[in-house]
C-alpha cells in the first residue's frame, strides 16, 4: 500500500499514520489523536519484550492470546472472546464509542488484522491497520519510545457484538461443500502444505475442511505490504470471490490469519465473513477432513 491510497481505507501507510499522529500532537486542543495499539505476536506467543524495547510513542500493548481471544477448547485455539471481557479490554485502552484506533504488529499483518476485526465486530467504525507494521514505521522515520508506557484514562466504549459478519461451523461446512445452495466459497488462508495435509504443526489432524478453497495469505501481500485494491480483487476473483458473487467466508488454523483475509477483502471492497473457530474448531469437534489440493 502507498501514500496515494484513499485516506479512509482500512489500511494506512506508515507515512499516513505518521502524518496523522504528528498533526494531532501539534494541536494541543485536538482531542482526536488516534489510540494506537501494539499487538506484536508470533506463533510462539505475544511479543511484549519487543514492545518494551521500542514502540510508537503512546502505543498500548495488547496480548493477543490473553486479550483478543477466549479460552482454547471446543471453539478452537483462538475463539472469540466474551463480549463483556472484550469491553473491559477496550475500555482499559481508553477507547470510547467514537474513538479512532490504529493497530500495528511486527510486520506480517496477522495479529493487527485480528485486532482490527474485533474492534469492528465490537461496533467501532474508525479502525485502521498500519500497513507493514513496526518495520514500516521505522522505515518512515517514525519516533519511538521504550518501556511500559503510560496508563490511559478509562474508556467508555460499549461493545455491541455482531457488526462484522461471521459463520459458525455448520455454515462454514455448507459453504465449503456447496450444500448452502448458493455456490458460496470457504477460503482457507493457510499455507498450501498445511491445506494439503503434508504437514500440520498446530492441530491434531492434517488436512482441510472438505470443499474449502486454498487462498494462502501470502497471495494478499507483496514486500510486506498489502497489494492494491485492484490486485486484490483479481486474487479473490481467481478464488471465486467477486463483489456480485455468492457469500464467502475466510478460515485458517484458528481465526487469526483468516482475519487478514477479511481485511484484504475490505480493502478490495468485497464482502467477506469470518469463520472464527476455523480448522482448529473443526478438528476439536472431530469433523471429517480432506487432504490434497481439492
C-alpha positions in Angstrom: 0.0 0.0 0.0 1.3 3.5 -0.8 0.5 7.1 0.3 -1.6 7.6 -2.8 -4.4 5.3 -1.5 -7.6 6.7 0.0 -7.1 8.0 3.5 -10.3 6.4 4.7 -9.0 2.9 3.6 -8.9 0.3 6.4 -5.2 0.0 5.8 -2.9 3.1 6.0 0.7 3.5 5.0 3.3 4.3 7.7 3.7 7.8 6.2 0.0 8.5 6.6 -0.1 7.3 10.2 3.0 9.3 11.0 1.4 12.5 9.5 -1.8 11.9 11.3 -0.2 11.5 14.7 2.1 14.4 14.2 -0.8 16.6 13.2 -2.7 15.5 16.3 0.3 16.1 18.5 0.9 19.5 17.1 -2.6 20.7 18.1 -2.9 20.7 21.8 -6.6 21.4 21.7 -7.3 18.5 19.4 -8.7 15.6 21.4 -9.0 13.3 18.4 -5.5 11.7 18.4 -5.9 8.1 17.4 -5.5 5.4 20.1 -2.6 3.2 18.9 -2.5 -0.4 19.8 0.6 -2.6 19.5 -0.3 -6.3 19.1 3.0 -7.8 18.1 2.7 -11.6 18.3 4.1 -14.8 16.8 3.1 -18.5 16.9 5.3 -18.6 20.0 3.1 -16.0 21.7 2.7 -12.3 22.2 5.9 -10.3 22.0 5.9 -7.9 25.0 9.7 -7.8 25.0 9.7 -6.2 21.5 7.2 -3.6 22.7 9.3 -2.7 25.7 12.4 -2.4 23.6 10.7 0.1 21.3 7.2 1.1 20.2 5.2 4.0 18.7 5.0 6.8 21.3 1.8 6.4 23.2 1.0 2.9 21.9 -0.6 0.5 24.3 0.3 -3.2 24.2 -2.3 -6.0 23.9 -1.6 -9.7 24.3 -3.4 -11.5 21.5 -3.8 -14.8 23.4 -5.0 -13.2 26.6 -6.8 -10.1 25.4 -8.1 -10.9 21.9 -9.2 -14.5 22.3 -11.2 -16.7 24.6 -10.0 -19.8 26.2 -8.9 -22.6 23.8 -11.1 -25.6 23.6 -14.1 -26.9 21.6 -14.3 -23.5 19.9 -10.8 -23.7 18.6 -7.4 -22.4 19.6 -8.4 -18.7 19.4 -12.2 -18.5 19.8 -13.8 -15.1 20.0 -13.6 -13.5 23.5 -16.6 -12.9 25.7 -18.1 -9.5 24.7 -18.0 -8.3 28.3 -14.4 -9.2 28.7 -13.6 -7.6 25.4 -15.3 -4.5 26.5 -13.1 -4.4 29.6 -10.0 -4.7 27.4 -11.1 -1.9 25.1 -12.0 0.4 28.0 -8.6 -0.3 29.6 -7.1 1.2 26.4 -9.2 4.4 26.8 -11.4 3.5 23.9 -14.8 5.2 23.5 -17.6 4.5 21.1 -16.4 7.2 18.7 -12.6 6.7 19.1 -10.2 6.4 16.2 -7.9 3.4 16.6 -4.7 2.5 14.7 -3.3 -1.0 15.2 0.1 -2.4 14.2 2.2 -5.6 14.7 5.6 -6.9 13.9 5.1 -6.7 10.1 3.2 -9.8 8.9 -0.2 -8.1 9.4 -1.9 -11.1 11.1 -2.4 -10.0 14.8 -3.2 -6.4 13.7 -5.9 -7.8 11.4 -7.3 -9.8 14.3 -7.4 -6.6 16.5 -8.9 -4.6 13.6 -11.6 -7.3 13.1 -12.5 -7.5 16.8 -12.7 -3.7 17.1 -15.0 -3.6 14.0 -17.0 -6.6 15.3 -17.4 -4.7 18.6 -19.1 -1.8 16.8 -16.3 0.7 16.3 -16.1 2.3 12.8 -12.8 4.3 12.6 -10.3 1.5 12.8 -7.2 1.2 10.6 -4.2 -1.0 10.3 -0.7 0.3 9.8 0.5 -1.4 6.6 3.8 -3.1 7.1 3.7 -2.7 10.9 6.7 -1.8 13.0 9.3 -2.2 10.3 7.4 0.2 8.0 7.1 2.7 10.9 10.8 2.7 11.4 11.5 2.9 7.7 9.2 6.0 7.5 11.3 7.7 10.2 8.7 7.4 13.0 9.6 8.3 16.5 10.0 5.5 19.1 9.8 5.2 22.9 10.8 2.4 25.2 9.4 0.9 28.4 5.9 0.0 29.6 4.2 3.2 28.5 1.6 5.2 30.4 -1.8 4.2 31.8 -4.7 5.7 29.8 -7.9 7.0 31.3 -10.7 4.5 31.4 -12.7 4.4 28.1 -16.5 4.3 27.8 -17.0 2.1 24.8 -20.0 -0.3 24.8 -19.3 -3.5 22.9 -22.1 -4.4 20.5 -21.0 -7.7 19.0 -22.0 -8.6 15.5 -21.1 -5.6 13.5 -18.9 -7.9 11.3 -20.3 -11.0 9.7 -19.4 -14.5 11.0 -20.3 -18.0 10.1 -20.5 -20.9 12.5 -19.1 -24.3 12.0 -22.2 -25.7 10.2 -22.5 -22.6 8.0 -18.8 -23.0 7.1 -19.3 -26.6 6.2 -22.3 -25.7 4.0 -20.3 -23.0 2.2 -17.4 -25.4 1.6 -19.4 -28.4 0.3 -22.0 -26.4 -1.6 -25.0 -27.5 0.5 -25.8 -23.9 1.2 -27.3 -23.8 -2.3 -25.7 -20.5 -3.3 -22.3 -21.6 -4.7 -20.6 -19.9 -1.9 -16.9 -20.2 -1.0 -15.0 -21.0 2.1 -11.4 -19.7 1.7 -8.6 -21.4 3.7 -5.8 -18.9 4.3 -3.2 -21.4 5.4 0.0 -22.3 3.5 -0.6 -24.9 0.7 1.4 -27.6 2.5 -0.9 -27.3 5.6 -4.0 -27.2 3.4 -3.0 -30.3 1.5 -2.2 -32.1 4.8 1.5 -32.6 4.0 2.4 -31.1 7.4 0.4 -29.9 10.5 2.4 -28.2 13.2 -0.6 -27.0 15.3 -3.7 -29.1 15.1 -4.1 -32.9 15.8 -5.2 -33.9 12.2 -3.7 -32.7 9.0 -5.8 -31.6 6.1 -8.6 -29.2 5.4 -12.4 -28.7 5.6 -13.9 -30.7 2.7 -14.7 -28.4 -0.2 -12.7 -25.4 1.0 -10.6 -23.4 -1.5 -7.0 -22.6 -0.6 -6.0 -18.9 -0.9 -2.8 -18.6 1.1 -2.3 -15.3 2.9 1.0 -14.8 1.1 -1.0 -14.0 -2.1 -2.5 -10.9 -0.4 0.7 -9.1 0.2 3.9 -8.2 -1.6 7.1 -7.0 0.1 5.4 -7.0 3.4 2.6 -4.6 2.3 -1.0 -5.3 1.1 -1.5 -5.4 -2.6 -3.5 -2.7 -4.2 -7.3 -3.0 -4.2 -7.3 -3.8 -7.9 -4.7 -6.5 -7.5 -6.6 -8.0 -4.5 -9.8 -8.1 -6.5 -8.0 -10.2 -9.1 -6.6 -12.5 -6.5 -10.0 -13.0 -5.0 -11.7 -13.5 -8.3 -9.3 -16.4 -9.1 -10.6 -18.0 -5.9 -14.2 -17.5 -7.0 -15.0 -14.4 -4.9 -16.4 -11.3 -6.6 -18.4 -8.3 -5.5 -21.6 -9.7 -7.0 -20.9 -13.3 -6.3 -22.3 -15.7 -3.7 -21.5 -15.5 0.0 -17.9 -16.1 1.0 -16.1 -16.6 4.3 -12.5 -16.9 5.4 -11.0 -19.7 7.5 -7.4 -20.6 8.6 -6.0 -22.5 11.6 -7.5 -20.6 14.4 -9.1 -17.5 13.0 -6.0 -15.2 13.1 -4.8 -15.4 9.5 -8.4 -15.5 8.3 -8.9 -12.1 9.8 -6.2 -10.8 7.4 -8.2 -12.3 4.5 -11.3 -10.4 5.7 -9.2 -7.2 6.0 -7.8 -7.7 2.5 -11.4 -8.2 1.2 -12.4 -5.0 2.9 -9.5 -3.2 1.1 -10.7 -4.7 -2.2 -14.3 -3.6 -1.5 -15.6 -7.2 -1.2 -17.9 -8.6 1.4 -16.3 -11.4 3.5 -17.4 -13.3 6.6 -15.1 -14.8 9.2 -15.2 -18.4 10.5 -13.7 -17.6 13.9 -13.1 -21.2 15.0 -11.6 -22.2 11.7 -9.8 -25.5 11.2 -8.8 -25.9 14.9 -12.5 -25.9 15.9 -13.2 -28.3 13.0 -10.6 -30.7 14.4 -11.7 -30.2 18.1 -15.2 -31.3 17.1 -14.0 -34.3 15.2 -15.3 -33.4 11.8 -14.2 -35.2 8.7 -11.2 -33.8 6.9 -9.9 -33.8 3.4 -6.4 -33.9 2.0 -4.7 -33.0 -1.2 -5.3 -29.9 -3.4 -9.1 -30.3 -3.7 
